[in-house]
Amino acid sequence: MCTAGARPDDTSETYVYDPEALTGAQRMGDACAVCHTQWPRPRRVLGRLPDGTGVFGCQECADIIGVDLATASGHRVYAAR
């Protein structure tokens, strides 16, 4: 989880998470950083750790906390067949 009073820096809207507040699975991207769900593997970027590693969450939690897909990855992702 974000530390109390955590704010995005001036250059981006990416939240920095405290790695000590996350489990090992959450730090590795194997579990949602909010609800701990492991399957299906979380794919939405919710923020990052201080070392730049992405922090991931499930679709439902990303929607609840208001993470926009365009700002989460820096660009929109389109599926092509």
Contacts in CASP RR format, 6 or more apart in sequence:
PFRMAT RR
TARGET T0000
AUTHOR 0000-0000-0000
METHOD contacts of the structure
MODEL  1
MCTAGARPDDTSETYVYDPEALTGAQRMGDACAVCHTQWPRPRRVLGRLP
DGTGVFGCQECADIIGVDLATASGHRVYAAR
1 17 0 8 1.000
1 18 0 8 1.000
1 21 0 8 1.000
1 22 0 8 1.000
1 33 0 8 1.000
1 34 0 8 1.000
2 15 0 8 1.000
2 16 0 8 1.000
2 17 0 8 1.000
2 18 0 8 1.000
3 18 0 8 1.000
3 21 0 8 1.000
6 15 0 8 1.000
6 16 0 8 1.000
6 17 0 8 1.000
6 18 0 8 1.000
8 14 0 8 1.000
8 15 0 8 1.000
8 16 0 8 1.000
9 16 0 8 1.000
13 71 0 8 1.000
14 47 0 8 1.000
14 48 0 8 1.000
14 71 0 8 1.000
15 46 0 8 1.000
15 47 0 8 1.000
15 48 0 8 1.000
15 55 0 8 1.000
16 47 0 8 1.000
16 48 0 8 1.000
16 49 0 8 1.000
16 50 0 8 1.000
17 33 0 8 1.000
17 46 0 8 1.000
17 47 0 8 1.000
17 48 0 8 1.000
17 49 0 8 1.000
17 55 0 8 1.000
19 27 0 8 1.000
19 49 0 8 1.000
19 50 0 8 1.000
22 33 0 8 1.000
22 55 0 8 1.000
23 31 0 8 1.000
23 36 0 8 1.000
24 30 0 8 1.000
24 31 0 8 1.000
25 31 0 8 1.000
25 36 0 8 1.000
25 38 0 8 1.000
26 32 0 8 1.000
26 33 0 8 1.000
26 36 0 8 1.000
26 55 0 8 1.000
27 49 0 8 1.000
27 53 0 8 1.000
27 55 0 8 1.000
29 41 0 8 1.000
29 42 0 8 1.000
29 54 0 8 1.000
29 55 0 8 1.000
29 56 0 8 1.000
30 38 0 8 1.000
30 41 0 8 1.000
31 37 0 8 1.000
31 38 0 8 1.000
31 42 0 8 1.000
32 38 0 8 1.000
32 42 0 8 1.000
32 56 0 8 1.000
32 57 0 8 1.000
32 58 0 8 1.000
32 61 0 8 1.000
33 42 0 8 1.000
33 46 0 8 1.000
33 55 0 8 1.000
33 56 0 8 1.000
33 57 0 8 1.000
33 61 0 8 1.000
34 46 0 8 1.000
34 57 0 8 1.000
34 58 0 8 1.000
34 61 0 8 1.000
34 64 0 8 1.000
34 65 0 8 1.000
35 58 0 8 1.000
35 60 0 8 1.000
35 61 0 8 1.000
37 57 0 8 1.000
37 58 0 8 1.000
37 61 0 8 1.000
40 58 0 8 1.000
41 56 0 8 1.000
42 56 0 8 1.000
42 57 0 8 1.000
42 58 0 8 1.000
42 61 0 8 1.000
43 56 0 8 1.000
43 57 0 8 1.000
43 58 0 8 1.000
43 59 0 8 1.000
44 56 0 8 1.000
44 57 0 8 1.000
44 58 0 8 1.000
44 59 0 8 1.000
44 61 0 8 1.000
44 62 0 8 1.000
44 67 0 8 1.000
44 69 0 8 1.000
44 72 0 8 1.000
45 54 0 8 1.000
45 55 0 8 1.000
45 56 0 8 1.000
45 57 0 8 1.000
45 67 0 8 1.000
45 72 0 8 1.000
45 73 0 8 1.000
46 55 0 8 1.000
46 56 0 8 1.000
46 57 0 8 1.000
46 61 0 8 1.000
46 62 0 8 1.000
46 65 0 8 1.000
46 67 0 8 1.000
46 72 0 8 1.000
47 54 0 8 1.000
47 55 0 8 1.000
47 67 0 8 1.000
47 72 0 8 1.000
48 54 0 8 1.000
48 55 0 8 1.000
49 55 0 8 1.000
62 72 0 8 1.000
69 76 0 8 1.000
69 77 0 8 1.000
70 76 0 8 1.000
END
